[in-house]
Amino acid sequence: MLQIYSLSEQIKVDEEHDKRLGQIAALERQMKATKQPRRKRELFVELQKLKLH
């Protein structure tokens, strides 16, 4: 579905998207660095939630 935004709305959407991509990258780095299986699973669940939105 294509949505048409005004310039200010598009800037806001782009900033939110960039922020989410940064959070995803940080979680992926944490997940790779973590040795504990339970914590790794928690990070994986958080990562999946971010990717769905």
C-alpha positions as CSV (number, residue, x, y, z in Angstrom):
1,M,0.0,0.0,0.0
2,L,1.4,3.3,-1.1
3,Q,0.9,6.2,1.3
4,I,1.5,9.8,0.4
5,Y,3.1,12.0,3.1
6,S,3.9,15.7,3.3
7,L,7.5,16.5,3.5
8,S,7.5,16.9,7.2
9,E,5.6,13.7,7.7
10,Q,8.1,11.9,5.4
11,I,11.0,13.2,7.4
12,K,9.5,12.0,10.6
13,V,8.8,8.5,9.1
14,D,12.3,8.3,7.8
15,E,13.8,9.2,11.2
16,E,11.7,6.6,12.9
17,H,12.8,4.0,10.3
18,D,16.4,4.9,10.7
19,K,16.1,4.7,14.5
20,R,14.5,1.3,14.2
21,L,17.3,0.1,11.9
22,G,19.8,1.3,14.5
23,Q,18.1,-0.6,17.2
24,I,18.0,-3.7,15.1
25,A,21.7,-3.5,14.4
26,A,22.5,-3.0,18.1
27,L,20.4,-6.0,19.1
28,E,22.1,-8.1,16.4
29,R,25.5,-7.1,17.8
30,Q,24.4,-7.9,21.3
31,M,23.0,-11.2,20.3
32,K,26.2,-12.3,18.6
33,A,28.3,-11.2,21.6
34,T,26.1,-12.8,24.3
35,K,27.2,-16.2,25.5
36,Q,24.1,-16.9,27.7
37,P,21.4,-18.9,25.8
38,R,18.5,-17.4,27.8
39,R,19.7,-13.8,27.2
40,K,20.3,-14.6,23.5
41,R,16.7,-15.8,23.2
42,E,15.4,-12.6,24.9
43,L,17.4,-10.5,22.4
44,F,16.1,-12.6,19.5
45,V,12.5,-12.1,20.6
46,E,13.0,-8.3,20.9
47,L,14.6,-8.3,17.5
48,Q,11.7,-10.1,15.9
49,K,9.2,-7.6,17.5
50,L,11.2,-4.7,16.0
51,K,11.4,-6.3,12.6
52,L,7.6,-6.9,12.5
53,H,6.8,-3.2,13.0
